[in-house]
C-alpha cells in the first residue's frame, strides 16, 4: 500500500499545480472583464493586448501540462525500476553503475592492440610514453628474459601494445620484420619473452639486362630493387668502374633469390650468380660458402671478386673529369695537373674507403676543402677531397667499402664532387689504370676447389642459358 501511495504522489502534485494555475487564470480574466465594463470606451488596442495575454497564458498552461506529464512518466519509470530491482534483490544504485559504464571510453571495454612505429631518435621510454604507459611499464618489460632486445630498436620497426579491459598493459610485441619478432606477456607482475623467427620460402629468379645509359636504369627497367642493384655493383666493384666502364650495349645476366612468406614476396635475397659483359669482356661471379661458413663471391676459377681496391670509391653514374696532367684548372684558370678523377655527385652522396687501411690525415685546407688521406700498407695511399662532411678521424682503421665522408663542394670546387687520387710510393698514378699493377686477389685453397666447382655447377648452367637467350634476342 505504501508503494502505491508513492506512485500516486507525483500525479496528485501535478493535479494540484494545474488546479492552482486554472484558478489564477479565471480570477485574472474576471478582473479584466470588470475593468472593461466600467470603462466608457473600449480601446481596440486593449482587445489586442488581451488576446496576446490570453495566448501567452494558454501557452504557459499547455507547457505546464506537458512538463507535468513528462515528470510523471519519468517518476513512474524510476519507481518501476526501483521496484523491479528491489524485487530481484539487486542494489538500488545499479542504474548509476550502468550510466557510468556508458560514459566510459568504448575502447577500454574490450582488449585491443595499439601500434607505434619506431622513429629516428626514438628510445623505448619515448615510445611507451606515446602509447600512454609509464617508465614502470618500461622497467617491467625490459626486466624480462630477452628484454634487452628492446634496447636495440631501429627506425621502421614496430612496437605493438595489447591493452586489457582495465586499460592495463597485457602484452608488448617488438616486430623487427615480418619474419622476426619477440612477444612479452604479463604473468602477474612479471613479463616473459617469447622470440619468434620464421624461415621464408626461397625462390630463384633469373633475368637479363641491356645497358642503354647506366646500370641503375637497366636494373630498374627489369624490376630490380635498389638494394639488389647496389649489391651487383659491389660484387663487380673490384673489376668495373660503374661510373666509367659501362657502355651502351653491355649485357648482364643475373640469378638471385627472392624471399616469400605465405605466397607473398617479402624481399630480395642474395645474388647467386652474375655475368657482366663489358666491351666484349665477360666477368662472372658466383656466391660460395666455404667449409668454414664464410660466404663470398668468386670467379669460375675460384679467384675472389674482392680486389685490393675498389675501381670507384662511391656509388653513382656520372664522371665530370678524368686524370689529366695538362688540364686547365676551372677556378685558378691556370694549367695545373689533375692527378686524380673527379666524380660529380649530389651533395651528401656517401664516399667509401677504396681499400683496407689507416686514416693518416684528415682536416681542411683552402684548396682541398674537407679531406681524408688513407694509407694502405707501405706502398699505396688514397686521397679524398672536397668532402661535405668527414666521418673518420686520424689514426682510425677502415675497411674497404666503409663510409669515410660525403660528397661536397668545399675548398676550390665549382660544384659538389669527389676528387679522388691514388698514389704509389708517393707518386700520383692514374686511378683508372693502376689496378692492373695492384696485388692479385686471393684464391680459394686447393682443398676447396673441388667443393666449389660442385657448388657452382647449377648456377653456371643457369647463367649460360640466360646468356644464350640474350644472344638469340640480340640476333633477332
BAKE-84844 format. One record per residue (C-alpha): residue number from 1; y negated, z, x negated. Coordinates in steps of 0.1 Angstrom, whole numbers, m for minus. Each point is the difference from the previous one (the first is absolute). Layout:
BAKE-84844
   num   north      up    east
   NUM       Y       Z       X
...
This chain:
BAKE-84844
   num   north      up    east
     1       0       0       0
     2     m23       8     m29
     3       6     m34     m14
     4      m9     m17      33
     5     m32      19       1
     6      m9     m11     m35
     7       7     m36      10
     8     m23       3      31
     9     m29      16     m18
    10     m15     m32     m15
    11       1     m16      35
    12     m17      30      16
    13     m28      m2     m26
    14      m5     m37       5
    15      m3       4      38
    16     m26      28      m5
    17     m21     m22     m23
    18       0     m29      25
    19      m9      23      29
    20     m29      15     m19
    21     m13     m35     m10
    22       3     m12      37
    23     m19      30      13
    24     m28      m5     m26
    25      m3     m37      10
    26      m1       9      37
    27     m28      26      m5
    28     m20     m24     m22
    29       2     m28      27
    30     m11      24      28
    31     m30      11     m21
    32     m11     m35      m7
    33       4     m10      37
    34     m22      29      11
    35     m27     m11     m24
    36       1     m35      14
    37      m3      12      37
    38     m31      21      m9
    39     m18     m30     m17
    40     m24     m22      19
    41       8     m30     m21
    42      33     m11     m15
    43      m5     m15     m34
    44      23     m30      m7
    45       4      11     m36
    46      13      34      11
    47      28     m17      19
    48       9     m19     m31
    49      m1      32     m20
    50      23      16      26
    51      24     m28      m3
    52       0       3     m38
    53       6      38       2
    54      27      m6      25
    55      18     m24     m22
    56      m4      23     m30
    57      15      29      18
    58      28     m21      15
    59       9     m12     m35
    60       0      36     m12
    61      23      10      28
    62      24     m28      m7
    63      m1       8     m38
    64       7      36       8
    65      29     m10      22
    66      16     m23     m27
    67      m5      27     m27
    68      16      26      22
    69      30     m22       7
    70       4      m8     m37
    71      m2      37      m8
    72      24       8      27
    73      26     m26     m13
    74      m4      13     m36
    75       5      35      11
    76      30      m8      20
    77      15     m19     m30
    78      m6      28     m23
    79      14      25      24
    80      31     m22       5
    81       5      m3     m37
    82      m3      37      m5
    83      24       6      28
    84      25     m25     m14
    85      m2      15     m35
    86       4      35      14
    87      30     m10      20
    88      16     m16     m31
    89      m7      31     m21
    90     m23     m20     m23
    91     m31      15     m17
    92     m32      m7      20
    93     m17     m14     m32
    94      23     m29      m1
    95     m26     m25      14
    96     m23      10     m28
    97      26      m9     m26
    98       6     m34      15
    99     m38      m7      m1
   100      m1      10     m37
   101      29     m24      m8
   102     m18     m29      17
   103     m30       6     m22
   104      20       0     m32
   105       2     m30     m23
   106      27     m22      13
   107      10     m10     m35
   108      12      36      m7
   109      24       1      29
   110      26     m21     m18
   111       9      m3     m37
   112     m17     m30     m16
   113      m5     m16     m34
   114     m34      m3     m17
   115      m3     m25     m29
   116     m25       0     m29
   117      m2     m28     m26
   118      m7      11     m36
   119     m34     m12     m11
   120     m14      m4     m35
   121     m10      34     m14
   122      21      20      26
   123      21      30      m8
   124      24      19      22
   125     m25      26      12
   126     m25     m26      12
   127      27     m19      19
   128      13      32      17
   129     m36      10       9
   130      m6     m35      16
   131      32       6      21
   132     m13      35      11
   133      21      22     m22
   134      m9      28     m25
   135       6       7     m37
   136      27      24      11
   137      19     m29      15
   138      m5     m19     m32
   139      14      29     m20
   140      30       5      23
   141      10     m37      m1
   142      m6      m4     m38
   143      21      31      m6
   144      31     m17      13
   145      26     m14     m23
   146     m12     m35      m7
   147     m36       9      10
   148     m13     m10     m33
   149       3     m36      11
   150     m31       6      21
   151     m20       5     m32
   152       5     m36     m10
   153     m14     m20      29
   154     m14     m34      m2
   155     m24     m21      21
   156      16     m19      29
   157      29      26       3
   158       3      19      32
   159       2      36      11
   160      13       6      35
   161      m2      34      18
   162      22      10      29
   163     m19      25      22
   164      19      22      25
   165     m11      11      35
   166     m20      29     m13
   167     m20     m22     m25
   168      19      14     m30
   169      13     m22     m28
   170      38      m7       4
   171       7     m28     m26
   172     m18     m20     m27
   173      12     m34     m11
   174     m12     m14     m33
   175       6     m38       3
   176      m2     m17     m34
   177      14     m34      12
   178      22     m13      28
   179      29       7     m22
   180      m9      35     m13
   181     m14      32      17
   182       4      38       0
   183       1      21      32
   184     m11      37      m2
   185      14      19      30
   186     m11      35      10
   187      27      27       5
   188     m16      33       8
   189     m28       5     m25
   190      14     m24     m26
   191       4     m37      m5
   192      30     m20     m13
   193      m3     m34     m16
   194      23     m29       7
   195      m5     m32     m21
   196      11     m33      14
   197       3     m32     m19
   198      14     m33      14
   199      15     m29     m19
   200     m14     m33      12
   201      20     m32       4
   202      m6     m23     m29
   203      m2     m37       6
   204      m7     m27     m26
   205     m23     m29       6
   206      m7     m31     m21
   207     m32     m21       0
   208     m18     m26     m21
   209     m37      m4      m7
   210     m22     m29     m11
   211     m32       9     m18
   212     m30     m20      11
   213     m28      23     m11
   214      14      35     m10
   215      30      22       1
   216     m15      21      27
   217      m7     m28      24
   218      35     m14      m5
   219      15      33       7
   220     m20       6      31
   221       9     m34      14
   222      37       9       0
   223      m6      35      14
   224       3      22     m31
   225     m17      33       1
   226     m27       9     m25
   227      23      25     m17
   228      28     m26      m4
   229     m25     m25     m15
   230     m12      27     m25
   231      36       9      m9
   232       7     m37      m7
   233     m31      m2     m23
   234      11      32     m17
   235      35     m14      m8
   236     m14     m31     m17
   237     m31      18     m13
   238      13      m2     m36
   239       6     m38       0
   240     m26     m13      24
   241     m38       6       3
   242      m4      m4      38
   243     m37      m5      m5
   244       4     m31     m22
   245      36     m13      m2
   246       9     m10      36
   247      m7     m36       8
   248       1     m20      32
   249      36     m11       6
   250      16      31     m16
   251      29      14      20
   252      15      34       5
   253      34       9      14
   254       5      35      11
   255      28      23      13
   256     m11      34      12
   257      12      29      22
   258     m13      10      34
   259       5      35      16
   260       9       2      36
   261       5      30      24
   262      15      m4      34
   263      m5     m38      m2
   264     m37       2      m9
   265     m14      m8     m34
   266     m16      29     m17
   267     m11     m14     m34
   268       7     m23     m29
   269      25      13     m25
   270       6     m10     m36
   271      m1     m35     m15
   272      36      m9      m8
   273      m7     m32     m20
   274     m28     m25      m5
   275      m6     m33     m18
   276     m35     m12     m10
   277      m4     m36     m10
   278     m33      m4     m18
   279     m11     m34     m16
   280      37     m10      m3
   281      13      32     m15
   282      21      23      22
   283       1      38      m5
   284      28      20      18
   285       1      37       7
   286      29      21      14
   287      m1      37      10
   288      27      19     m17
   289      10      37       0
   290      17      10     m32
   291      28      25      m5
   292     m25      27      m5
   293     m16      m6      34
   294     m32     m16     m13
   295     m12     m31      19
   296     m21     m28     m16
   297      m3     m38      m1
   298      17     m23     m25
   299       3     m37      m5
   300      33     m17       2
   301       7       8     m36
   302      m5      38       5
   303     m34       1     m17
   304     m25      23      17
   305     m29     m16      19
   306     m21      30     m11
   307     m19     m12     m30
   308     m20      20     m25
   309     m33     m11      17
   310     m11     m14      34
   311     m13     m35      m1
   312     m29      11      22
   313     m12      36       3
   314     m10      m1      37
   315      11     m15      33
   316     m21     m29      13
   317      m2     m38      m2
   318     m33     m13     m15
   319     m10      m1     m36
   320     m37      m7      m9
   321       2      m6     m37
   322      27      m5     m27
   323       2       9     m36
   324     m27     m21     m18
   325     m14       9     m35
   326     m31     m24       5
   327     m11       7      35
   328     m37       5      11
   329      m5      36      11
   330     m12       0      37
   331     m24      29      m5
   332     m13      m2     m36
   333       0     m38       1
   334      14      m1     m36
   335      32     m13     m14
   336      23      30      m2
   337      37       0      m4
   338      19       8      32
   339      29      18     m15
   340      19       6      33
   341       5     m11      35
   342     m23       8      30
   343      18       6      32
   344     m24      m2      30
   345       9      24      28
   346     m16      21      26
   347     m15      34     m10
   348      26      27       2
   349      31     m22      m8
   350      25      21     m19
   351       3      m7     m38
   352      34       7     m16
   353      10       9     m35
   354      16     m31     m15
   355      26      20     m18
   356      11      35     m10
   357     m24      17     m23
   358     m27      27      m6
   359     m36      m1      10
   360     m19       1     m33
   361     m36      m5      13
   362     m18       1      33
   363     m36       1       9
   364     m31     m21       8
   365     m23     m23     m20
   366     m28     m23      10
   367      21     m31      m9
   368      34      11      11
   369      m9      22      30
   370      29      23       8
   371      29      m8     m23
   372      35      12      m9
   373      18      m8     m33
   374      38       4      m2
   375      21       1     m32
   376      35     m14       3
   377      21      10     m30
   378     m15      m7     m34
   379      m8     m37       4
   380     m13      m6      35
   381     m31      10      18
   382     m15     m10      34
   383     m36       3      12
   384     m12       3      37
   385     m38      m5       5
   386     m26       1      28
   387      20      25      21
   388     m14      15      31
   389      19      33      m5
   390      22      13     m27
   391      32      18      11
   392      13      12     m34
   393     m13      22     m28
   394       1      m4     m38
   395      34      12     m14
   396      20      m6      32
   397      33     m18      m1
   398       3     m29      24
   399      29     m22      12
   400       0     m37       7
   401     m14      m7      35
   402     m18      34       3
   403     m35      m2      15
   404     m25       8     m27
   405     m32     m11      19
   406     m15     m23      25
   407     m19     m33      m3
   408     m38       3      m1
   409     m31     m17     m14
   410     m13      27     m24
   411     m17      m9     m33
   412      m8     m36      m9
   413      17     m16      31
   414     m13     m25      25
   415      25      10      26
   416      31      21       7
   417      28     m10     m24
   418      23      14     m26
   419      m4     m11     m37
   420      34       4     m16
   421       6      m2     m38
   422      31       0     m21
   423       0      10     m37
   424      27      m3     m26
   425      m6      20     m31
   426     m37       2       9
   427      m4     m37       5
   428      m8     m14      35
   429      27     m24      12
   430       1     m22      31
   431      18      21      26
   432      13     m33      15
   433      20     m10     m30
   434       7      32     m19
   435      30       9      22
   436      21     m26     m18
   437      m3      22     m32
   438       7      33      16
   439      32      20      m4
   440      30     m11      21
   441       9      19      31
   442      31      21      m1
   443      34     m13      12
   444      28      17      17
   445      26      16     m22
   446      31     m22      m6
   447      21      25      19
   448     m21      m7      31
   449       0     m38      m1
   450      33      m6      18
   451      m9      24      28
   452     m35     m16       2
   453      14     m35       3
   454      24      11      28
   455     m28      18      19
   456     m24     m30       0
   457      26     m27       9
   458      m9       2      37
   459     m38      m1      m4
   460       3     m27     m26
   461      18     m23      25
   462     m25       9      27
   463     m29     m10     m23
   464      18     m32      m9
   465       4      m9      37
   466     m37       7       8
   467     m12     m21     m30
   468      23     m29      11
   469     m16       2      35
   470     m34      m1     m16
   471       9     m31     m20
   472      13     m18      30
   473     m31       9      20
   474     m23     m12     m27
   475      20     m32      m4
   476      m2      m7      38
